Every structure is written in structure tokens, then in C-alpha cells.
Amino acid sequence: MCGFVGIASSKKLSSLEQEGILNRMSTAIKHRGPNSSGYIDTGFISAKFLRLSIQDLKNGNQPIHNETGSVSAFLNGEIYNHLDLRKELASLGHDLKSQSDAEVLPHLYEEFGIDFLSKLNGMFSILIVDRENKRSYLCRDPMGIKPLYYHITDDFFIFGSELKAILASELFNPTIDPESAIEFINSFYCSDPKTVVKDVLKVPAGTYIEITQTLEHSINPFYSFPHYKEGSTVAPNLEELENLLSDAVDLQLAADVPVGVSLSGGLDSSLLAKLATRSKRASEISTFTIHFEGTPDEEANNARDLATALGLSHNIFFATASHFLENAAYMTWISDEPIADPAFFAAQIVAEIASEEVTVILSGAGADELFAGYGHYKLSRRNALAEWVLRSDIPLSKRLLSSAFTDDTLRDLADYSSSRLPWHLRCTSNLTSNDYRQLASALGVVSSPFSVFEKAYMEATMVGPLNQQLYCDTTRYLRSQLLPLTDRTTMAASIEGRVPFLDHRIVDYAFKIDGRYKVEGGCTKKILKDLARKIGLPRTIIERRKLGFPNAVQEWFGGTASKTLVSVLLHPSSYSGEHLRPWVMEKLRTKKSIQHNWKSLYALFILNIWHELLIKRKQWTKPNFSLNNLFDI
């Protein structure tokens, strides 16, 4: 795991100017690569690399070149099948001199051109520089596990592994995009390819951008997300899934450094921990958990008990509201895009604890989206009964329903059998329709924040209704919130987060399965629960209710952190204080209102801190001050 930054320029820069730009950009992400750095300048592109050593600690520095030096490469991430690729390249006459997974890249490009990307099994953002043809390529892995951003001006193509590196170039004046701001408040994130900053974009997942020396560029997909007709396969084969997941875990445990597992006590991370004990590194693996004061003990106890049963070293950290407030400025700075996931702080603490013992940590991210783990993939008994009544067209019963449900809820349930999109939006949105109208009016926005979800549903019309929901969450929520969370929290602690469930073979396999096997009889994630029984996980883990990664933000905002929340949101120089004050004041009116609207308020809380740090103060280095100092409160 590493990071890189760079610029392609049509404007002649002095060496001093170029060095200053790259130094600012790389300083903003130095946590991503504390072990060594590398540099390349071809005349048409210059870039700097920061390395976190994982494979071949001695000889894996970058950039890495082919035999003639005509092709150079930077890699942020891991190529898990590099050993097989090395054998293939050796048979074709290539001379590889290290054991680094990155070394295969320039040779693969020399042999196969940019089509070599289809050969990779890994998580990656890659820079390829082709000196002979005077062109470069920015490439991002199929699932978007590793980040890559860019911004284009008249004179520069600016790129980097984090958004704040793009801002740190100081080659343009960044502003918040109002449309993206509303999407962020509604969803906690901005969907690919947009960011919260106007005209700063993400390289789309499964895509490469080709850049010429004159800054002409083209965006080209190399991976198509698998779409299979619902019912095109029989029931899932647990043996096949077990073999795929076991192999993915084994591949992702490969490293020349200590490894561990982020163990929440839930099903997904428990499956990874169990399968990890089959590897030859089983005796070396540590597990890590966080528990918040005032939250249920169930998951922390499950994690401890499972680690003990599996013979794995276990570490647990207990956090409070004071920890959260003390870390809020730094947490927001490392979140980068930003990301307002309420579990971000928990993931950050787990990564920091883990960094004391390991350099690689496995995460269960992706399992819920592939195998249907969330509650909105099914209707509760009450809602299912209402949906049946509406579908049955029983007039008297409809009148009775109107006294128990809102009109909006009944409308979305009436549409459920023909399209789950309205219900999906209801379950995954922080804003009501009325909230959206007020915010859109205040910010001068006319487009809908829900259009990205509508587009996802249209892209997946060939699959059944459940897999349509899964496709939407995989390509939006997972890709734009959970994976950036995993990347930023681990990288801030200078460790590498890996996600075995998102091995492309497992993704392809999961979307071949008819949706009716994933949620069965009201049981979500049925396939993974069956697999857990097969490999011998305890019933307490398999049958427990889903709690998600621990967070206590809602409780804190209703109590010990409420004063800070109000101060930040209504501060006259904050983003919401300047642009959204009437709406915010309405939501902060009572403790009950704060509790009811805590998600949208939390998103604004994070956006305010981020705006103050990175737009107004240009804080390119780690902040070492509190929220009180940041907002003078």
C-alpha cells in the first residue's frame, strides 16, 4: 500500500516550481508511504511515489522499469496473482530482478499493452509511463478498492491518491459543488466519479485514463460489472464458495510483514478469521476490536470468544465521546473526500491499534452488498403485510393502513412489487423530500440527489429485484463510502487494509446467484450463514442480529457532544452557518429533533470541519488542534 501524486503539464515549469508542487502534494499523503519515496520526470509528466513496504521490503522501491527503461510504473495496492504473472513473463523472456508484485507491471505493459489490466487480480491504482509513445495511463481496479483522483485545468492534468493531494497542488481555486454537497448530506458520500469539490473527479472503477503529452485524454473502461439474469443458475454451491473465499484469504495473507484481522464479532469478519486459521500463517495472526461506552456488549464479546476459540491473539480498545471529540478534526482530515460514515472513528481506532502489531489487516467489507446482509433487502412483517394489502387492492384495508402509515410510505410500498427503488431510497437516505427541497432552494440546486441511484437501477434492469438492490449498493455505497473508509483509516495508520470478499472471482460468483437464495424466509445473508455452519462457526455468531461496525454518534449528539454539534453547525463562518442556517436551526430546535435528524446533522458536522480544514485553511499536514481551536468556540 502506497500513494503517488503527479502532474502532466503543457506549461513549462522551472524545476523549483515543479518540486514545490510535488512536495506539497506528497506531504498531504505522506502517511500512505512512510518507508521510502521515488520520483519520475519525463518532460511530459512528473510524479512522486511514497511507499509502505509490504512485499520484498529491500528491493521493492518504485518507480519500477522494464529492461530498457522505456516503461515505468507506480503501484498503490497489491497484485495478488503476481507470482503466476512472473512465471508467464519469465517464459516470454523477461528478466525480473526483485520479488515485488509491482515489478510485473512495466513488463506486462511492454508485452500486452494496456490490455494487461485484464490479467490482474488485485486492488490497485496504477500509473504507467510510456516514454517511447509519450503517453501515460492512470488505472483503477475493477471494484474501486484503491483511490485515484484528478483535476484538469488549461495547463495541467493533476492526479493523486487522495483528494487533498489534488488540493495541495494549489494550481486552482477549489469550491464545494452544491449538488455534491446535497448528495453528501443525504448519503454520507459522493458517488463516483464526483467528489464534493467542483470538477475534482475520481478515476472510475475498472477504468483507465490515457493522457498524451498535449494533455489530450480519454476515459476507457477495461472491466464490465457482471450482470446475470435472475435464475440463470441453480442454488449456490457452498463448496465452490468456500474454495473461492479460502483462496482469496490465502492470497491476501501473503506479505513479508505481520498480518491481522479486523474482528467486529459479526458474521463476515468471523468467516475471514476462521478461514485465516487454515493458512500457514495462522499462528501469527492477531485480531482487533473496538467497543464504545454505552453500546451493546454482544459483538465485542463474540469477537473475544471467537478469537479465543480459534487460538488467535486478540486486542480490544474501549472508546468514549471525549475520544471522538478530541479526534474529530484529525478524523475528518484523514477521511479526505470527506466521508461521514458514523463508523469511521471506530475503524480509525482499530487501524491505529492494529498498527502497533501488524502492517496488513483483513476486513469483511463487501460481504453485505454481495450476499444481501442489510435490513432494507427485505420488508419487515408489518411492512410486508401492508405491501400485500396494497397489492391485493382491498379498499377497506387501505383506509385502515392510512391511519398507521404516512402517505409517502404507502406510496413506496405500493410500488414495491414493480420497482424496489423508491423503498430502497427511503431506507438509505438521510433526507426527506421536504428536506431536499429546502436544501436545494438554499444552494440553488435543481438536480435530484437520487439520480445516481436511479441510474444504477437502470444499469441493472437485466437482473432480479434483489440483485438490482445489491448492484446499486455495490457500485454506490460500497464503492464510494465503505471502501474509502477502509483505505483512509488504514493508510492514516500506515497499514494496508485488504478485502477478500471483493476478489473479482467472488464478485462474479455472487452475482450469478439468483437473489431468492440470498434472502430466504426473512433471513438475510442466507448463503454466508450456511457457509458459516459448514465450516463450524458458533451459533451465537451465525444467528445474532446484525449490528454493524460499532458507533455511538447518535447517542453522543443527543448528550455529551450536543453542545459541540450546535456550535460547529451554527458557527457564522462554517459552511452550514453561511449557507444553510435556517434549515440547521430547525433541525437543532429540540433534543428530539436532533435525535431524529442525527444522520444529516452528522454529515453537515463533518462537511463543516472538512471545509474549514482543507478549503479555508489549506491544512496539508496533519492537524494537531481541537475543534475548539478550529472554530474558535
N, C-alpha and C positions, 0 to 999 in steps of 0.2 A: 504494500500500500504506500502510495506516494502522492505527489502532486506536481503539476507543472503549470507554467504561465508563459505567455508569449505574445508577440505582435508581428504581424506582416504589415509592411508599410510601403506606400507608393511615394512617400516623402522622405528625403534624405535626412537622417538624424546623425548628429555627432555621436561619437562613442560615449561621451559623457551623458548626453541626453538619454540614449538607449539604455545605458547602465542604470541610470536613475529610475527610469520607468520600470525595468525588470526587477530592480531591488525593492521598490515599493510593493510591487505585485507579489513577489515571493515572500516578503516579510509578512504579508497578510495571511499566508498559509504555511508558515514555517513549521507549525505543529504537525503538518502532514508528513514531513520528512526530516527528522532530526539527525539522521545518521551521516548523510553526505549530500553533495549537490553536484549538478552538472550543467553545462552551458553549450549552446549551439548558435552560430551566426553564419548564415549562408549568403547574406547580402539581400535576399528577398524575404527571409524570415529569421527571427531570433527568438530563442526560448530558454528558460531556466527550469531546472528539474531539482526537486527535493526528495530524497529517498528515505523511506523507512525499510530497513533491511529485513527481509523475510526468507528469501531463497538465495543461496550462495552468498553468504554475508561478506566474503572477502572480495569476490570478483564480479559482483553484480551491479556495479555503478553504471549510470546512464548519462548521456545517450549511448546506445549500442549501435554498432555499424555492421554492414556486410563486409565481405572480404576486401572489396575495392574502396570502400568508404563512400560510395555513390548513394547509399540509402542509410538513413539514420532513424532511430526510433526512441520515443519515450513511452513508458507504460505506467499508468496508475491502475493498480489492481493485480489480478492473478490470472495466469493461463494454466488451468488445472490439467489440461492434456498435453502439456509441453514435452513430456518425456516421449510420448508417441510421435509428436511432431518432430522432435530431434532425430528420431530414428529415420523418419521419412526424408528429412533434409540430408542426413548423412548418406542415405542411399542414392541421393541425387548429386552427391559430390560436394556438399557444403561443409565447411570447416568451422565448427562451433567450439569456442575456446573456454567457455565457462559453464556452470550448471544453472545459470539464471534463466527463469522462464521467459524473461524479456528478450533474450538473445535470439529466439526463434523468429521474432517479428521482421527484422530487416531482410532476413534470408527468405522468409515466406513471401514477402512483397516482391523481392527480386525474382522469385520463381513463378509466382502465380498472379502478380499484380494485386490490385486492391481486393480482388475476389478472395484473397486468402482469409478474409474475415469470416467467411462461412465455415472455415475449418476449426475455429476456436471454440473451446468450451471454457468459459471463464467469466469473470466480471472485470470490465476494463474501460478505461478511456485511454486512447492511444493517439500519439502524434507521429505520423510518418512524414519524413522529409526526403523528397526525391530530387537530388541535386541535378542530375542529368536533364530531367524534364522540367526543372524549375517549378515544381508544384508541391503542395503539402496536403495532408489529409488529417482531419480530426474525426476520430471514430469512437462510437459509444456502444457498449454491449447491448444485446437484444432486450434485456429486461430493464435497462437503465439503472443498474445497481451502482455504477460509478458515475459521478457527476462530471459535466463539462459544459462551460458557459462561453458565450461570445457576444461581442457587440461590434457593429460596423459603423465607421464614420467615413467621411470623404477620403481621408488619408490613411486610415488604419483598420486592420482586422485584428481585434483584441480577443484573446482567449485565455481561459484558465480553469483550474479545477474547482474553484469556489467563486461565488458571485462577488464577494468582497475583493477578490483579486482584480476583477474587472474594474470595480470602482476605484481601486487603489492606483490604477494606471493614471488617473487624473487627466485623461485625454478627452473627456466630455463632461457635461454637467448633468448628473443623474437626477431624475424626478420620479416620484411614485406614480404609477399608472392607475388612474381611478378605477377602471374596470377590474384590474387585478386586485386592487385593494378590497373591493367588494367581494370578489371570489375568495380572497384570503379570509375575510371576516366570516364568510359563510361556511368555508370548508376547512380552515386551518392551513391551506396551502394554495399555490397557483399551479394549475395543470400545465404539463409540458405542451408546447415549448416556451410558454410565457413565464416571466418572473414578475415580482411586484415592481420592478424598475422598468420604466418605459424603454422599449427597444433593446433591453438586455435579454437574451434568449438562451435556452438550453439546447444543446445539440440533441435532437430527438433520439430516443432509444432505438437501437437497431439501425442506426443511420451513420453515414459518413459525409463530411463536408469536404469537397475538393476545392482548394484555393490556388489560384495561379499567382504569378509574380506581379500581375497588374491588379490584384485583389478581386478579379472575377471569381465567383464561387458558385457551386451548385450543391444542392442537398439531395442525397441519394440513399434510399433505404436498401439495406442488404439482408434484412430479416423481416419476414411477414409473420405476424402473430397467428398461431394455429387456430383455424376455425373448422369445426367438425359439426356435421348435422347431429342434432339431438337424437339419441337412439341408434347411432351408427355403429356402436359397439355394444357388446354384452356387458354383463356385470363386471366390475373391476376385478382384476386378478391380484390378490393380495401378495402372492409370491413374487410377481413381477414388480409390484410397487416396492416391496421390501428390498429386493435386489437393487433397484434403481436408487432408493434412498440410502441404502447401506454403502453403495459405491460412491454416491455424492459425498457422504460424510467422510468416507475414507480418503477421497481425493482432497477434500478441503481441510483435513487434518494434516496434510503434508506441509511441512515447514521446517526450517532449520532453527526454530525458536520455540519457546514454550507455548502451549495452546490450552484453551479453556472453553467453557460453555456458559452462556447467559441463561441461567435456570430460573424461570419465573415460578415454577411449580405447576404450570399448566401443561396441556397435552403436547403441544408442538415441541417445546424445548425439552420436555421429558423424553419424547421419542428420540431426539438427537442425542441426548445424554446416554440413553440405553444403547443405541447403535454405536456410539463412540467407544463404549466399553469393549466392543468386539475388535477394535483396531489394535495394532501392535503398540500404539502409544497410550493405551488405556490407563496404565499405572501413572502416567504423567499429567493426566487431565485434571484441572481444577474447575469448580463451578462457583457462580457468583449470583447473589440475590440481594434485593433491597426491600425493606419494609418501612412503611410510613406510620408514624404515630396516629392512632385513631382509625386505622383501616383494618379490615378483617385479617386475622392471622392465618387463614386457611392456606393461601398459596405459599407463604413463607415456610409454614410447617411442612407442606407437601414437598417443597424443594429440599428442605433439610433432610426429611425422611428418605426421599429417593436417593439423594447423594450418598447418604449413609449406607443404604441397601446396595448401591452399586459400587461402593468402595471408593468413591471419588472425594477428593478434598473439597470442602465447602466453606464459602465465605459469605457473610451476611452483614449488611450495613443498615442502621436504623436512622431515618431522616425525619426532620421536623419542619414546620413552617418557617422557622428562623433560618434554617439552611437554605430553603428556597429563596427567600428574600435577599439573603446575603449573596446568593449566586445569580440572581436574576439578570443583571447586566452582562455578566460573562456568559451565562447560558444563552442569552439572546444573540450575543456576538458570535458565538460558535455555531448557532443554528443557521446563520448565513443567509438564507433566502428571504425572509426568515421562515421558521417552522413553528407553529403554535400547538403542536401536539402536546396535550397535558401530561403525557408520559415522557416527554423529552428530558425533564430533570432527572427522573428515575434512571433512564437509560444512560444519561451522562455520569451519574454517580456510580452505576455498575461498571462502566468503562474505566472510570478513574480507579476504582478498587482493583479491577482486573489488571490494570497496567502495572501494578506493583508485583504481579506474579507472572503474567503472560504477555505475549505480543500479538497473538491471534485469538479471536473469540468467535464461536459459532452462535448464530441467532436463528430463532424459529420463524423469522419474517417470511411471509408469502403463503404459509400453510392455510390461513383463514380464507384468503382470496381464491386459492386454487381448489380447496376442498370444502368450502361453504361453512365457515365457523361462526359467522356473525348472526345476531338475532334477526336482522332485517331480511334474511333469506327465507324466513317463514313468517306466517301470521300467528299471533297468539290465539288461544282458543276463543277469546272474546271477539277479536277482530275477524277471525276465520268464520265465526257464526254470522257476524254482520255482513261479511262479503257474500256468504251463501244466501242470506235473505235477500240482499240486493240483486243477486244474480237470478234468484227464483221469482222475482217480480211479484211479491206478496204485499199489496198496498197497505193493509193494516199494520203489518210488521214494520214497514218502512216508516210509518208515522211514529211508532214506538222508538225506533232507532234514533230519530231526530232529537229525542229528548235525552239520549245518552251519548251521542257523538256530535262533534261540530260538523257543519256543512262541508268544510274542506276535507275532513277525514272521510266522510261518507262519499264524497266525490272521488277521492283517490281509491277507496275500496271498491267502488262501482267499476272503475277502470281496470282493476287488478287482473282479471282473467284475460283481458285483451292486451294490456301492457302494464308491466310492473314499474315502469319508470316513475310515474307520479308518487307511488308509495316509496320507492327507493329514495327519491329526492326528499320526501318528508322525513324519512328515518336518518338521513345523512347530512341534513342541512342545519346550520346554526341559526339561520334567519327565517322568519315567516315572510309571506308575500308582502305583508304590510311593512315589515322592517326593510325589505329590499326596496320598496317604492320610496321610502323616506331617505334611505342612504343614496339611492340613485339620483334623487332630486337634489340632495345636498352636494353631491360630487359631479353632477352633470353627466351621468352615465345613462345611455339608452339601451345598451345590450343586456341580455339576461345572464346572470352568473351561472344559470343552469344549462346554458347552451353546450358546454363541454360534455355534460352527461348525456344530453340528447344526441350529440354526435357519436358518443360511444355506443349507445343503444342502436343507432342506425348502422354502425360498423359491424354489429354482431347480430343482424337480423336472421342469419342462417343457423343460429343455434337456439336451443330451447330457452324458456324464460329464466330459469335459474342460472344457466351458464351465461346468459346475457348480463345478468347482475354481476356475476363473477368477473366477466370480461371488463365491465365498467370499473369495478373496484380495483382490478389488477392493473389496468392501464392508467387509472387516475389516482386513486387514493394510495395504493401501494407504491406506485412509481414516483409520485410527487410528494408524499408525506412520510411513509414508513421507511423507504429506502434512504432518502436524505437524512432522516433521523438516525438511522444506523450508521451511515457514513460519517456524519458530523460528530456524533458523540464519541465514536471510537477514534476517529482521527484527532480530535481535540486532546485525547489522552495518548496519542501516538501509538495506538494499537490498530490492528486490522480486524474489521468485522466481516464475517463470511456468512452466507445464507444458502445452506444446502438445498432447501426446498425449491430454490429458483434455478437449480441446474436445468438447462434448457430441455433436457430429456424428460425431466419430471413435469415441467410446464406442458410440454407437448402431450405427455401421457394423461395428465389431469384433464385437459380439455377434450380428450377423446371420449371421456366417460359421460354417459347420459346423466343429466342433472338429477333425475329421480333417485339415483343411487347415493347421492351426496347428502341429501336431506330426506330422511325416511321416517315416517311415523312421528314427525315433530322433532326428530333427533338430528341436530346439525353435526356436520363433520363426521358422518357415519362411517365413511371409509377409513379415516385415520383412527377412529375409535376401535374398529375391527382389527386394524393392524396392530394397535397397542395391545389388544387382548392376545393376539397371535404371538407377539414377542415377549409377553409376560409383564407388562406394566401393571402396577397395583390398581385395583378397582377405584380407590379413592381419587386417583388422578383421572381415570377414564370417565367416571360418572359425575364428577364435580361440575357445578355450573361455571360458565365462562366468566372470568372477572377481568381479563385483560391485564396489560402491564400496569403495575400499581401507580396510582397518583391520588393526591388529596387536594387538588386545586379547588374543587368546588367547596369543600369544607373550609379551606383556608380563606377563600374570598368571602365566605359568609361569617368569618370570625376574625382570626388574628391578622389576616392580611387585608382586611376590607379597607382600612384607612389608607394604606399604600395604594390600593387599586383606585380609589376615588381621586387621590392626589395626582397620580400619573395620568388618568384619563381626562381629568379636567384642568390639567396644567395649561396655562394660556399659550405656551409655546409648543405643546405637544401636537402631533398630527390630528388627533381627535379633538383636542381643545380648540384648534384652529378651524377645523372643517366640519366636525360632527357634534358640536357641543350640545345642541338641543336634544338630539336623539340619545346621546350618552346620559344626559341629566335625567331623562325619562326612565332609562333603564336602571339608574342608580337610586331612584326615588325611595325605595324601601328595601329592607333586607330580603323580603320575599322575591322582589323583582330581580335583585342581584342573583339570587339562587336560581331563579327561573331562566335567566339570560346569561348564565356564567360562561358559556362557551363563546358566544360572540364578544363578551366583555374581555375574556381572556385573550382572544385573538387580537383585539384592539390594544390591550395591555402590551403584548409582545411587539405589535407593529409600532407603537409609540416609542418603545425602548430602542428598537432597531433603527427607526428613523432618526432619532436623536444621536445614536452612536455613529452610524455609517453615512448618513446623508448630511447631517448638520455638522457633526464634529470631525468627520473623516478619521475615525478611530481605526487605523490599520493594524495596530498592535493590541495585544491582549489588554482589556480594560482592568484596572486594579482599583476601581472605585465602586461605591454603592449606588443604589437608586436615589438615595437622598442627595448625594453629590451630583448625580446626573441631571436631576430635575430641580435641584436646589429646594428640597422640601424638608 
